[in-house]
């Protein structure tokens, strides 16, 4: 097949290792260098951030639209495609109307450029995500869209620069990332797409890191080396033991490489006591510490739509704004170190308990002669409808591909219950979900590495 030659202004679709997305080839900012040794185009993506993309990953939008739709079933992607198509129709209609008016007067159509649509214009308002909410008082980082119609009549679909409280996105050269699991992999891919240079490390280095090195990441040999090389180092691992004993305090751990002024951001979901200890040891070496666990799933991580809960050194939170914009739709600063861990455990306690209740409802429906599928359909259409419920409706098809590991939600339930005990506050719902008949039973049935929805199997075995 002959190579496709793309030009500035062409609508394209990104196809490759990451979820497909529509965009447009544009001229890069003057201060943004092209990656070395790669044939790339600079692309503005509709509804997300711009990036250098390899030529072989870009295809003309129209011939490959159906292929992208088959691959990416996400709601935001569908909204992006629908908005692109609607806008193309409107642009074509405006062009035809303009030509018609010119012919009726015996004159040529005007060549005056059409205006840039402002955010309160009617045409643009139809393209906004209906689920998008106003900015929170807790300092969220939100992503807005702008669409421009140019003099040629072609469409320019552009993601407006996301802005945090202290300014616009600025790629940072010295970023480290430790841990490339379900959540970490999506985060790193979005950091790379935003133009950040990222040094990665993982416990199973060869298999996982190679994928990102091919995309432009650098490889660190140890956590200590990554921390010493980078100004900002993120960590996202499975549990307190890995976060504390292996990554920070262990041989060749972060503590061996941290230097005065360097930042360490703990993104793992752990207990507040672990966070307090990590904060103390990092700051004792002159380092700066922030905790920033994330609420979401693998899909949301891949889409750059996580919710970031931050606490600790506020200046680090502000310094990391460009990184948080790349990986999430919103961030919250919650005060002193430990607060984000507490909030994260509460959120995951609710999520784990809710998932167990859905599984219990499914089996009770079956036991009482009700249709399980109808139960799910009603749940998805009623007042409890949510993206989470939509995703978990695949239970009856036996699809338990991990979006959030069952073993991790069970760990979070255990930590939340312990936190409640320390606060002398009862957590009977979480305790019931965690105990032998539910999540612990599911783990005993070898469901640890499946999605949390596999808790359903604890009720049917």
N, C-alpha and C positions, 0 to 999 in steps of 0.2 A: 504494500500500500504506500502511495506517495506521501511524503511528509507534508503536513499541514503548516502553512506559513501564516503566522498570526501577526497582526499589526496593532498599533496603538488605536484604541477605540473599539476593538472587536469584543463582543460578548463571548464569554468562555464558560466552560464547566471544568472544575478540578476533579480529576479522577485519578485514583492511586491508592496508597496505603491508608489514607485518612478518609473520613466521610466526604462524599462529593458535595460541591457547593457552587452556585452560580456567581460569576464576577465579570470584571471588565479589565482588559489590558490597558494600563495607563503609564504615563511617564513617572519614574520614581522621584521622590524628593531629592533635591540636589545633594543633601548631606548624608544620604543613605547609600552606602557602597554595595555594589553587586557582589554576591558570594563568589569566591575564587574557584576557578576550574569548573564552573557549571554554566550550562546554557539555560538561562532563566528569563522569565518575563515578570514584571512587577504587576500585581493584580490587586484591584480593589474588590473586595468581596461584599456582596449585598448582605447587610445585617450582621457582619462580623468584621474582623480587622484585616488590613491589607498585608501583603507579604510577597517575597520573592518565591516563585514557584518554578520547578523544573519544567522545561519545554515538554517533555514526554508525558507529564501529568496533566497537561492542558488540552482540551478538545473544544472545537466550536460548539457553542451553546445549543443551537437549534437541532443539529443532527444527533446530539447525545443527550438531549433533555430526558427522553424516556428511560434511557439507561441509568441516569442519575436517580430518577424517581424510583426505579425498582430497587436501587441499592439503599437509599436513605429514606426511611419511613418517618423520620422525626417531624414533629408538628412545625417547628420553626423553619425547617427546610421546605416543607410543603407551602408554608406561608410565603417564604422568599420566592419560590417558583411562581406561585399564584400572583404575587405582586408584580413580578417581572412581566408576566404575560399580560396582566391587566394594563400595566403601564405602556407596554408596546402597542396594545390595541388603541389606547387613548392617544398615544403619540401619532399613530397612523391616522386616526380619525381627525386629529387637529391638522395634520399635514394636508389631508384631502379637503377639509373645509377651507383651509387657507388657499389651496389651489383653485377650488370652486369659486370663491369670492373674487379671486384675481381674474378668472376667465369671464365671469359675468360682467365685469367692468371693462373687459378687453385689455387688461393689464396683466403683467407678470406678477406672480405671488411675491409678497414682500420677503426680502432677505434679512430683515432685522432679527437679531438673536432673541430667542424667547427667554423670559425671565427665569432666574433661579427660584425654585419653589421654596418658600419659607415654611417653617414647621407648622404654622397655623393655616396654610393654604389647604383648600378642600381636596385637591388631587393628592397631596401627600398624606393627609390624615387617613385616607383609605388604606395606606400601606403600613400603618403602625400596627404593631402586635396588639390585638385586643386585650390580651392578658397583662399587658405592661401596666405597672402601677406607678403613681407619682413617687418622686424621690423621698426616701425616708430621712428622718431627722438624725438617724444613727450613721450618717455619712456613707451612703451607698455609692458605688461606682456604677453608673448605668451607661448603656450603649444606645445612641440615637441614630436615626437614619436620615439621610438627605438624598434627594433625587434631582438631577440637573438635566434639562433638555437643552441641547446645544444648537448652534446656528445651522448645522448640517441637517437637523431633523433626527439625528441618531440619538440614542439615549445613553446617558452616563449614569450608571448606578454606583453610588458611592457611599461607603460607610463613613460617617462623620467621625473625626477623631474623638475617641472616648476621653473624657476628662475626669480627673480625680480632684480632690479638694486643693491640690497644689499644682495643677497644670496638666499638660497633655502627655500622651505616651512618648517616652524616650527610651529606645532600646539600651539596655545595660550590657556591657561587654563581659563583666566578670561575675557570672552567676553559676552557682553549683547546685546540683540536685542529687540527693541520695535516696534511692528507692524507686524502682520502676514497676510497681505493681499495677493493679487495675486503675487506681486513681492517679498515681504518679506518672504513668505513661501518657495519659491524656494531657496532664498539666505540662509536661515537658514538650510535647508536640505543639501545643499552643504557644509556649514561650518561643520555640524555634520559628514558628510561623510569623510571630510578631517581630522577628529580626534580632532577638536576643541571642547572644553566644552563650551556650550552656555547656558546662562540664558535668558529665554524669558518672555515677557509680551505682552499682547494684551488686547484691551478694552473689547472684548468678550472672557474672559480668558478660561473658562472651555472647550468650544467646540474646539477652535483652538489650545490652548496650549497643551492639552492632547495628541494630535497626535504626537507632537514633544517630549514630555516627555517620551512617549513610545520608542522613538528612542534615548534616552539618554540625552535630554536637561533637564535643571533645571527650576523651576518656580519662577519668581519674583513677589511679591505681588503688587508692585507699581513701577513707573519709578524711583522714588527716591531710592528705595531699590536696583534696578538693577544697577543704576549708582554708588551707594556706594560700592556694592559688586564686581564690575568689573573694570578692568583696561581700557578697551575699550568698549564703548557702542554705538551701531548703532541705528538709528531711520529711519523708512520708513513708512510714513503715507500719507494720501490722499491730504492734502491741508495746506496752511499756518496757518490757525486757529488751526488745530489739532497739527501741529508741534510746534507752539509757545505757545498757551494758554493752551492746554491740557497736552502736554508732558513735556515741559520745565518750564513754568511759573506757571502752575496750582498747586493746593494743591497736595502734595506728588509728585511733578514734579521733573525732573532731577536736577534742580537748588538746590533742597533741599538735594540731595545726592552727588553732585559733590564735589570733593576734589582736592587740589593742585596736579598736575601731571596726573590726570585722563583725558582720552580722550573721546570726544563726536563727533561722526560722523553723520551728517545729510544727509540722502540719499533721502529724500523726494524732489519732484519737486515743488519748491516754488519760490517766487520772490526774487530778490537780496536784497531788503530792509529787508525782514524777516531773511535772512542769516546774514546780517550785525548785526542785533539786537541780534540774537542768539550767534554769535561770541563774541560780547561785553559782554553779561551777563555770558557766560561760562568762558571766560578768566578773568572776574572780580573776580571770585572765585578761581582763580589759575588753572583752567582747561585748556585743550588744545583742539582746535577746528579745524575740517575739514569738508567741505561739499563734498559730493560724490554722487550726483544723478546718476542714471543709465539709459542708453539708451537701450531699448529692450522691451521684452514682457514676458508674463507668461511662454511661452515655452522656451524662451532663458534663463529666470531665472532658470527654472527647470534644464536646460541642463548645467548651469554654463558658459554661453556664453554671458553674458552681457558686455556692454562697460561702463566703469566707468569714470566719469568726476570729477576730484578732484581739490579742491582749498582751500587755507588757510595755516595752519601750515604744512610746508613740512616735518618736522620730524615725524609728525603723519602719513602722507602719506607713509613714509618709514616704520614706525612701523607696519602699516596695510598691508604690502605687502603679507603676507601669506593668509590673509583674502580675499584680492582682487583677488588673484590667484584662490582661491576656488570658487568664485562667478562669475568671468568674464574671457573673453578671452583677453581683452586689457584694460589698464587704461591710462589716460592722466592727467598730472598735469598742471593746467592752471593758476597758480599764486595766486593772493590775493583772499580772500573770497568774494564771489559774482560772480566771473567770471564763475564758473561752472553752477550756476543758470541761468546766461544769456545765455550761450551756450546751455543748456538743453532746455530752452524755445524756442530758435530759431529752434532747431532740431524738437521739437514737433509741432511748428507752421507749419513747412514745411510738416511734416507727416500728420497733420490734414487737411491742405489745399489739399494735394495730394489725400487723401482718399475721400474728398468731390468731387474732380474733377473726380475721377474714378466713383463714384456714378452718377454724372451728365452725364458722357459719356455713361454709361449703359442705362440710361433712354432716352437720346437723340437717341441712336441707336434704341431703341424700337419705339420711336416716328417717326423715319424716315424709318421704315420697315427693319432695319438691325438686324441680329441675335446677341443677347446679348452674347451668349456663344462664338460665333466666335470672337466678340470684345475682350473678355477676353483671348481667346486662342492666338490671335495676340499680345495682350499686354504682355502675358507671354513669348512669343517667340522673341519679338522685343528688341530694345535697352533699353527699360525701365524695362526689366525683372529683377526680384529681389525676394528674399525670402518673402518680404513684399507683393508683388503682388501675389505670389503663394498662400499665406495664405488667402488673401482676395478674391480669386476666388470662394470661397464657398458661396458668396453672393446669387447667384441664387438658391442654395439649401435651403436657409432660415436658414443657420447655423450662428447664431450671438453669439455663446458662447464666453464669454469675454476672450480675450487675453490681451487687454488693454481697460479699461472701457471708454465708450463714454463720461461719465460725467467728467472724468479726462482730456481727450483731449480738451474738451470744456473749462475747467478751465485753461488749459495751453494756449489755444488760447487767452483767455481773459487777462491773465497775460502778454503774449507776446505783445499784442496790447497796453496795458498800458505801458509796457517798451518802446515801440516805441514812444508813446506820450511823455514820459519823456525825450527821446533823441531827440525829435522834428524830428522823422523819420517816414514817412507814411508807413502803413502796410495795403493797400487796399485789397489785396488778403485774408489775414487772417481775416480782418474785414468782408468781404463778406461771408467767410465760417462760421464765428461765428454767424452771425446775424439770424434774424427770419426765413428765408427760409431754413436754413441748420441745423447746430448743435442745435441751440436753439429750432427749430421746432422739431427735433428728440427727444430732452429732453421732450418737451410738449407731445410727443406721447409715453411717458413712456419707452424710449429706454436708459435711463441713465445707467442702470446696464448691458446693453448688450455691445458687442464689438463695437469699433469705426466704423466698417463697417456697423453697423445698421443705420448710417447716410443715407444710401440708402433709408430707409423707409420715410425719409423726402421728397423725390422726388416722391414717388408713392402714397402718401396719401394727 
